[in-house]
Amino acid sequence: MLIPSEHPPVSRSFSPFFAESGTTAICEARRLMVAAREILDGEDSDSAIEQAWYAVDGAARAAVDLVAAGSVPLSVVEVAAGLTGLARPKDYGVKALWALAWELLALQRREAPIRLLDEDALEMVASMEAACGPEAARELRVRFAEVEREEQRALGGGADDAAGVDPEEGCRHEREAAAYRIAVLGAGGSSRSDLAEGRALLWERFGREGDPERRGSVWEPLCRAFDVIGAGCAASLERLGALVDASPRSPALLWLDELACRVAREDARATRRAALLDEALGSAVFGRNAPSLAISVAVGRKRLREHGERIHEAWRRLAATRRGEGGGVAREEAEQRGPFHELSAVPPEVDVVLDDIAHALVLGFRELYGLELLQDALPRLEELLDFEVTRG
């Protein structure tokens, strides 16, 4: 499937993924894969991350469209999202991932199978679409999938089909899990008020919908960290600690707890979390270059060393802010907003100080969670694309 382009590339390395004319979706997926691996383990990660800052812009959006067309595997979306969180962690880079995740989730409602096709099949589908329109092209994709299943049965496969199991059920579950994984990158923002908004959105989508297993273990710790920093909630600090204890190898969650504890002056716990985080990043599990890629962790720690007293005092004032009765807020909304719904007016000088630390919390989380997404999805993509090369 050839990809049209409206973006004249600065160079081959800097051209946006999935936007270069005259290439195929699979070739672009390989270029994304190589770039991600170079950032994680290459000799010049600084140059690679700089190039990725340009090239990954819009990649997740394009990847979802290509997954819907059956042109690339689902792991391409996760790699693109992880690389976006790592290379473009500010709001302008990742905010769109929130809406994009729910678009990916909606793909599970498609009736016809969506599968990864080989290059010849993709060219035939593209020609059919140009000649007869999208419906004809989709019918052709469905037929290719049926032929593939027939071939598998002939080779002794297709046990699930024979047992009456929907062959698309696993794909739907995978898409749902991937949607929830990438959505959390778009939550939060650069201010204390952004944490309040992000907390409400997370609780609404993750706390009430979907399969708990596929929603993952990240959303609630993120909500609790937002409660601590944004609403001065000590009870959420305790809950956050319990959640992180259940996932002690997650750099992103360790960072949430470390920063929350430093702000609340739980120094012993913060030191333990920092040691575990540094150990995880230094282990090469998340890439040889992981320690230097988590830039916002070092920045956040430096800020707390230099301004810890002022930050803690602002947080203490926030925690002591008079709690209202919720202003007649309904129980459902109160649950969604958590401790934010009880806050009365916050002094502007408190907001100024805590905006800064809220930004550090969110940027560090996005970079570290980007590393986690890449650590999980990149090997799966490499395996799939290696198989495509062998099959071709």
C-alpha positions as CSV (number, residue, x, y, z in Angstrom):
1,M,0.0,0.0,0.0
2,L,1.7,3.2,-1.1
3,I,1.4,6.2,1.2
4,P,0.7,9.6,-0.3
5,S,2.6,12.5,1.2
6,E,2.0,16.2,1.8
7,H,5.1,16.6,3.9
8,P,8.4,17.5,2.1
9,P,11.0,15.8,4.3
10,V,14.0,17.7,5.7
11,S,16.0,14.6,5.2
12,R,15.4,10.8,5.1
13,S,15.9,10.6,8.8
14,F,13.7,13.5,9.7
15,S,10.8,12.8,7.4
16,P,7.6,11.9,9.3
17,F,6.9,8.2,9.7
18,F,4.1,7.0,7.4
19,A,4.1,10.3,5.4
20,E,6.8,9.8,2.8
21,S,5.6,9.2,-0.7
22,G,6.7,6.3,-2.8
23,T,7.1,3.8,0.1
24,T,4.9,1.1,1.7
25,A,3.3,0.9,5.1
26,I,5.4,-2.1,6.0
27,C,8.6,-0.3,5.0
28,E,7.6,2.7,7.1
29,A,6.8,0.4,10.0
30,R,10.4,-1.0,9.7
31,R,11.8,2.5,9.7
32,L,9.9,3.3,12.9
33,M,11.1,0.0,14.4
34,V,14.8,0.8,13.6
35,A,14.5,4.3,14.9
36,A,13.1,3.1,18.2
37,R,15.8,0.5,18.7
38,E,18.5,3.0,17.9
39,I,17.1,5.4,20.6
40,L,17.0,2.6,23.2
41,D,20.3,0.9,22.4
42,G,22.3,2.8,19.8
43,E,25.6,4.6,20.1
44,D,24.1,8.1,19.4
45,S,20.8,8.2,21.2
46,D,20.9,12.0,21.5
47,S,20.9,12.4,17.7
48,A,18.3,9.6,17.4
49,I,15.9,11.2,19.9
50,E,16.3,14.6,18.1
51,Q,15.3,13.0,14.8
52,A,12.4,11.1,16.4
53,W,11.1,14.4,17.8
54,Y,10.4,15.5,14.2
55,A,9.6,12.1,12.6
56,V,7.2,10.7,15.2
57,D,4.8,13.7,14.9
58,G,1.5,12.2,13.7
59,A,2.8,8.7,13.5
60,A,0.3,7.2,16.0
61,R,-2.6,8.8,14.1
62,A,-1.3,7.3,10.8
63,A,-0.7,4.0,12.4
64,V,-4.3,3.6,13.6
65,D,-5.6,4.3,10.1
66,L,-3.2,1.7,8.7
67,V,-4.3,-0.9,11.4
68,A,-7.9,-0.2,10.4
69,A,-6.9,-0.9,6.7
70,G,-5.1,-4.1,7.6
71,S,-1.8,-2.7,6.4
72,V,0.3,-2.9,9.6
73,P,0.2,-4.9,12.9
74,L,-1.3,-3.4,16.0
75,S,2.1,-3.2,17.7
76,V,3.0,-0.4,15.3
77,V,0.5,1.9,17.1
78,E,2.0,1.0,20.5
79,V,5.5,1.6,19.3
80,A,4.5,5.0,17.8
81,A,2.7,6.0,21.0
82,G,5.6,4.9,23.2
83,L,8.1,6.8,21.0
84,T,5.8,9.9,21.1
85,G,5.7,9.8,24.9
86,L,9.5,9.5,25.1
87,A,10.4,12.0,22.4
88,R,7.5,14.5,22.6
89,P,6.2,14.3,26.2
90,K,4.8,17.8,26.4
91,D,1.1,18.3,25.8
92,Y,1.4,19.3,22.1
93,G,3.0,15.9,21.5
94,V,0.8,13.5,23.4
95,K,-2.6,15.0,24.1
96,A,-4.0,13.7,20.9
97,L,-3.3,10.1,22.0
98,W,-6.3,10.3,24.4
99,A,-8.8,10.6,21.7
100,L,-6.9,8.3,19.4
101,A,-7.0,5.5,21.9
102,W,-10.8,5.5,21.9
103,E,-10.8,5.6,18.1
104,L,-8.7,2.4,18.2
105,L,-11.1,0.9,20.7
106,A,-13.9,1.5,18.3
107,L,-12.2,-0.6,15.7
108,Q,-13.2,-3.7,17.7
109,R,-16.8,-3.1,16.6
110,R,-16.0,-3.7,12.9
111,E,-17.7,-6.8,11.6
112,A,-15.2,-7.9,9.0
113,P,-11.8,-9.3,9.9
114,I,-8.8,-6.9,9.9
115,R,-5.6,-8.7,9.3
116,L,-2.0,-8.0,8.3
117,L,-1.7,-8.7,4.5
118,D,1.4,-9.2,2.5
119,E,2.6,-6.6,0.0
120,D,1.0,-8.2,-3.1
121,A,-2.4,-8.4,-1.4
122,L,-2.1,-4.8,-0.2
123,E,-1.3,-3.6,-3.8
124,M,-4.4,-5.5,-5.1
125,V,-6.6,-3.9,-2.3
126,A,-5.2,-0.5,-3.2
127,S,-6.0,-1.0,-6.9
128,M,-9.5,-2.2,-6.1
129,E,-10.2,0.8,-3.9
130,A,-9.0,3.2,-6.6
131,A,-11.1,1.4,-9.3
132,C,-14.3,0.4,-7.4
133,G,-14.3,2.3,-4.0
134,P,-13.7,1.4,-0.3
135,E,-16.5,-1.2,0.0
136,A,-15.1,-3.3,-2.8
137,A,-11.7,-3.0,-1.3
138,R,-12.9,-4.1,2.1
139,E,-14.7,-7.1,0.6
140,L,-11.4,-8.1,-1.0
141,R,-9.6,-7.8,2.3
142,V,-12.3,-10.1,3.9
143,R,-11.8,-12.6,1.1
144,F,-8.0,-12.6,1.6
145,A,-8.6,-13.3,5.3
146,E,-10.9,-16.2,4.4
147,V,-8.4,-17.7,2.1
148,E,-5.7,-17.4,4.8
149,R,-7.9,-19.3,7.2
150,E,-8.7,-22.0,4.6
151,E,-4.9,-22.5,4.1
152,Q,-4.4,-22.8,7.8
153,R,-7.0,-25.5,8.0
154,A,-5.4,-27.3,5.1
155,L,-2.1,-27.3,7.1
156,G,-3.8,-28.6,10.2
157,G,-4.5,-25.3,11.9
158,G,-7.8,-23.5,12.5
159,A,-8.7,-25.4,15.7
160,D,-10.4,-22.3,17.1
161,D,-12.6,-22.0,13.9
162,A,-13.5,-25.7,14.1
163,A,-14.5,-25.2,17.8
164,G,-16.8,-22.3,16.8
165,V,-14.6,-19.6,18.3
166,D,-14.7,-16.2,16.6
167,P,-11.2,-15.7,15.1
168,E,-11.6,-12.0,15.6
169,E,-12.3,-12.2,19.3
170,G,-8.6,-12.2,20.2
171,C,-7.9,-9.3,17.9
172,R,-10.7,-7.3,19.6
173,H,-9.3,-8.0,23.0
174,E,-5.8,-7.0,21.9
175,R,-7.1,-3.7,20.4
176,E,-9.0,-2.9,23.6
177,A,-5.9,-3.5,25.8
178,A,-3.7,-1.5,23.4
179,A,-6.2,1.4,23.5
180,Y,-6.2,1.5,27.3
181,R,-2.4,1.3,27.3
182,I,-1.8,4.3,25.1
183,A,-4.7,6.5,26.5
184,V,-2.9,7.2,29.8
185,L,-0.1,9.1,27.9
186,G,-2.7,11.8,27.0
187,A,-3.9,12.4,30.6
188,G,-2.7,15.2,32.8
189,G,-0.9,18.3,31.7
190,S,1.3,21.2,32.7
191,S,-0.6,22.6,35.7
192,R,-2.4,21.6,38.9
193,S,-5.8,22.3,37.2
194,D,-4.8,19.9,34.4
195,L,-4.3,17.2,37.0
196,A,-7.9,17.8,38.2
197,E,-9.2,17.4,34.6
198,G,-7.1,14.4,33.9
199,R,-8.1,12.7,37.0
200,A,-11.8,13.1,36.2
201,L,-11.3,11.8,32.6
202,L,-9.3,8.8,33.8
203,W,-11.8,7.8,36.4
204,E,-14.7,8.1,34.0
205,R,-13.2,6.0,31.2
206,F,-11.1,3.5,33.2
207,G,-13.0,3.3,36.5
208,R,-16.3,2.4,34.9
209,E,-15.8,0.9,31.5
210,G,-14.2,-2.2,29.9
211,D,-12.6,-5.3,31.2
212,P,-10.6,-4.7,34.4
213,E,-7.7,-6.9,33.2
214,R,-7.4,-5.1,29.8
215,R,-7.7,-1.6,31.5
216,G,-4.3,-2.3,33.0
217,S,-2.6,-1.3,36.3
218,V,-1.4,2.2,35.5
219,W,-4.6,4.4,35.5
220,E,-5.4,4.3,39.2
221,P,-1.8,5.1,40.4
222,L,-1.9,8.0,38.0
223,C,-5.2,9.2,39.4
224,R,-3.8,8.8,43.0
225,A,-0.7,10.8,42.2
226,F,-2.8,13.5,40.7
227,D,-4.9,13.5,43.9
228,V,-1.7,13.9,46.0
229,I,0.0,16.7,44.0
230,G,-3.1,18.4,42.8
231,A,-5.5,18.1,45.7
232,G,-3.2,17.6,48.7
233,C,-4.8,14.3,49.5
234,A,-2.8,12.2,52.1
235,A,-5.2,9.3,51.8
236,S,-4.4,8.9,48.1
237,L,-0.7,8.9,49.0
238,E,-1.3,5.8,51.1
239,R,-3.3,4.1,48.3
240,L,-0.7,5.1,45.8
241,G,2.0,3.3,47.8
242,A,0.0,0.1,48.0
243,L,-0.6,0.2,44.2
244,V,3.1,0.7,43.4
245,D,4.0,-2.1,45.8
246,A,2.0,-4.3,43.6
247,S,4.0,-3.2,40.5
248,P,7.5,-2.6,41.8
249,R,9.2,-3.0,38.4
250,S,7.3,-0.2,36.7
251,P,9.6,2.9,36.3
252,A,6.6,5.1,35.6
253,L,4.8,4.1,38.8
254,L,8.0,4.3,40.9
255,W,8.4,7.9,39.6
256,L,4.8,8.8,40.5
257,D,5.3,7.6,44.1
258,E,8.8,9.0,44.5
259,L,7.7,12.5,43.5
260,A,4.5,12.4,45.5
261,C,6.5,11.3,48.6
262,R,9.1,14.0,48.1
263,V,6.4,16.7,47.9
264,A,4.7,15.3,51.1
265,R,8.1,14.8,52.9
266,E,7.8,11.1,53.1
267,D,11.6,11.0,52.6
268,A,12.4,7.4,53.5
269,R,9.8,6.0,51.1
270,A,10.9,8.5,48.4
271,T,14.5,7.3,48.7
272,R,13.5,3.7,48.4
273,R,11.4,4.4,45.2
274,A,14.3,6.4,43.7
275,A,16.7,3.6,44.3
276,L,14.4,1.1,42.6
277,L,13.8,3.4,39.7
278,D,17.5,4.0,39.1
279,E,18.1,0.3,39.4
280,A,15.4,-0.4,36.8
281,L,16.7,2.2,34.3
282,G,20.3,1.0,34.8
283,S,19.5,-2.6,34.2
284,A,19.2,-2.2,30.4
285,V,15.8,-3.9,30.6
286,F,14.3,-0.7,29.1
287,G,17.2,-0.1,26.8
288,R,20.9,0.6,27.3
289,N,20.2,4.3,27.0
290,A,17.3,4.5,29.4
291,P,19.0,6.5,32.2
292,S,19.8,9.3,29.8
293,L,16.4,9.2,28.1
294,A,14.4,9.9,31.2
295,I,15.4,13.6,31.2
296,S,12.5,14.9,33.2
297,V,13.3,12.6,36.2
298,A,16.6,14.3,36.7
299,V,15.0,17.8,36.2
300,G,12.2,17.0,38.7
301,R,14.7,15.7,41.3
302,K,16.9,18.8,40.9
303,R,13.9,21.1,41.3
304,L,12.9,19.4,44.5
305,R,16.5,19.6,45.9
306,E,16.6,23.3,45.2
307,H,13.1,24.3,46.1
308,G,11.9,21.5,48.4
309,E,10.9,23.7,51.3
310,R,8.9,26.0,49.2
311,I,7.1,23.2,47.3
312,H,6.3,21.3,50.6
313,E,5.0,24.5,52.2
314,A,2.7,25.1,49.2
315,W,1.5,21.5,49.3
316,R,0.9,21.7,53.1
317,R,-1.2,24.8,52.5
318,L,-3.1,23.0,49.7
319,A,-3.8,20.0,52.0
320,A,-5.1,22.4,54.7
321,T,-7.4,24.3,52.3
322,R,-10.9,24.3,53.7
323,R,-13.0,21.5,52.4
324,G,-16.5,22.3,51.3
325,E,-19.5,19.9,51.2
326,G,-19.0,19.4,47.5
327,G,-21.5,22.0,46.5
328,G,-24.3,19.5,46.0
329,V,-22.3,17.5,43.5
330,A,-23.8,14.1,42.7
331,R,-22.2,11.0,44.1
332,E,-21.1,9.8,40.6
333,E,-19.4,13.1,39.8
334,A,-17.8,13.3,43.3
335,E,-16.3,9.8,42.7
336,Q,-15.1,10.9,39.3
337,R,-13.4,14.1,40.6
338,G,-12.2,12.5,43.8
339,P,-10.7,14.9,46.4
340,F,-10.7,17.7,43.8
341,H,-14.4,18.2,44.2
342,E,-14.1,19.2,47.9
343,L,-11.4,21.9,47.4
344,S,-12.4,25.5,48.0
345,A,-10.5,28.3,46.2
346,V,-6.8,27.6,46.1
347,P,-4.5,30.6,46.7
348,P,-2.8,31.7,43.5
349,E,0.6,31.6,45.0
350,V,0.1,27.9,45.9
351,D,-1.1,27.2,42.3
352,V,2.1,28.8,40.9
353,V,4.4,26.6,42.9
354,L,2.4,23.3,42.4
355,D,1.9,24.0,38.7
356,D,5.7,23.6,38.3
357,I,5.8,20.3,40.2
358,A,2.7,18.9,38.4
359,H,4.5,19.5,35.1
360,A,7.5,17.6,36.3
361,L,5.3,14.7,37.5
362,V,3.5,14.4,34.2
363,L,6.6,14.8,31.9
364,G,8.6,12.2,33.9
365,F,5.6,9.8,33.8
366,R,5.2,10.1,30.1
367,E,8.9,9.5,29.3
368,L,9.1,6.5,31.6
369,Y,5.8,5.0,30.4
370,G,7.0,5.6,26.9
371,L,10.0,3.4,27.7
372,E,7.7,0.8,29.2
373,L,5.5,0.7,26.0
374,L,8.5,0.3,23.8
375,Q,10.0,-2.4,26.0
376,D,6.8,-4.4,25.6
377,A,5.7,-3.6,22.0
378,L,9.0,-3.2,20.2
379,P,10.1,-6.9,20.5
380,R,6.7,-8.0,19.3
381,L,6.9,-5.7,16.2
382,E,10.5,-6.9,15.5
383,E,9.3,-10.5,15.6
384,L,6.4,-9.8,13.3
385,L,8.4,-7.8,10.7
386,D,11.2,-10.4,10.8
387,F,8.5,-13.0,9.9
388,E,7.3,-10.8,7.1
389,V,10.8,-10.6,5.6
390,T,11.2,-14.4,5.9
391,R,7.7,-15.0,4.3
392,G,8.5,-12.5,1.5
